[in-house]
Amino acid sequence: MTALGNLYFYVCAAAALAGALAVVASKNPIRGAMGLLLLILSVAGLFLALHAQFLAAIQLIVYAGAIVVLFLFVIMLLGPSASTPTDRRGLYTRAFGGGLFALASLGGMGLVVRAAIAAHHPLPMASPSPVFGGIDAFGSVLFADALVPFELSSALLMVAVVGAIAVAKGRQGVKSLSSGEQRIARAPVAAEPARETSGVFRHDVDAHEPAADAASPEGGRGLKEQAS
Amino acid sequence: MIPVEHYVLLSALLFVIGGVGFLVRRNVLVTLMSIEVMLNAANLALVAFNRSRMWPSPTQTFAGPSHTGQVFAFFIIAAEAAEVAVGLAIVLSLYRLRRTVRSDEADLLKN
């Protein structure tokens, strides 16, 4: 049983590392997304080994079900331009920065591992109660101790959805507005029959138009077009 | 039983891989995926430490095992979903503006 558990950990760890390397190293973003999926699945497997069953389910639903699908959707939407060709500009600078980061982190990690070996009492895994990490225990913590952050996270998701819609609409909305304004500027010729039907509006416009004509040349042109 | 150090070591390796990808790659999509890798590594470390330090202290009377790390990982997952939604919207907006997804061509504020 213990040997099988060890084997399970090492298989999951190797799959997670392979997935992470595929994300970072693949030229095609589709392959990167598949590597991310492999990483997510193996991390969910490690969560199961760590008695976090509910979190493993959440990981599968949110990551594999939503985030990877969203990535794939955007990659498919962008089409062939989603994969950028490799460029050599600044390659050495980037490699230097990445190597410095990797060396610093791995060096710090090596120091920590050496200190842990020198201290020579590895942290034992506590034996869990059967309910640990299940949906009952997790939910009671989530809705009692972490209630305020939970509600705040719902607000965060709401704001994120609204923000995503606003950002993705972007300039297209502005463009349609400006074309609408152009249509309104050219309106007096086009909207002639509609104005005939609404007498109140017509009267209102007639009453107000001379002042606007005196103020702006565009209003004068509109009146001229209307008269012709 | 696998000791917690193995999990933390794996988490650190994943974090370094994600960080190097974030620094080196220029495709915005790959950059976002590298951030996902780093956050997954953080989640793994949190859950592993939670499994290892389940009981806060032997002397302390406590209602049950602590789920703090798992709840923290849960909130990280929620924040990450929000981040990906907004990030991909920004990528789409950048593509519409510049017809590219390379991060070094997003230089509208330059000059």
Interface residues (C-beta under 8 A of the other chain):
Chain A: T2 G5 N6 F9 A13 A16 L17 A20 L21 V23 V24 A25 S26 P29 G32 A33 L36 L39 I40 V43 L46 F47 A49 L50 H51 A52 F54 L55 I58 Q59 V62 Y63 A66 I67 L70 F71 V74 I75 L77 L78 S81 A82 S83 T84 D87 G90 R94 A95 G97 G98 G99 F101 A102 S105 L106 M109 V113 A116 P122 L123 P124 M125 A126 P128 S129 F132 G133 A137 F138 V141 L142 D145 A146 P149 F150 S153 L156 L157 V159 A160 V161 G163 A164 I165 V167 A168 G170 R171 Q172
Chain B: M1 I2 P3 V4 E5 H6 Y7 L9 L10 A12 L13 L14 F15 V16 I17 G18 G19 V20 G21 L23 V24 R25 R26 N27 L29 V30 L32 M33 S34 E36 V37 N40 N43 L44 V47 A48 N50 R51 S52 R53 M54 W55 G64 P65 H67 Q70 V71 A73 F74 F75 I77 A78 A79 E80 A81 A82 E83 V84 A85 V86 L88 A89 I90 V91 L92 S93 Y95 R96 L97 R99 T100 V101 R102 D104
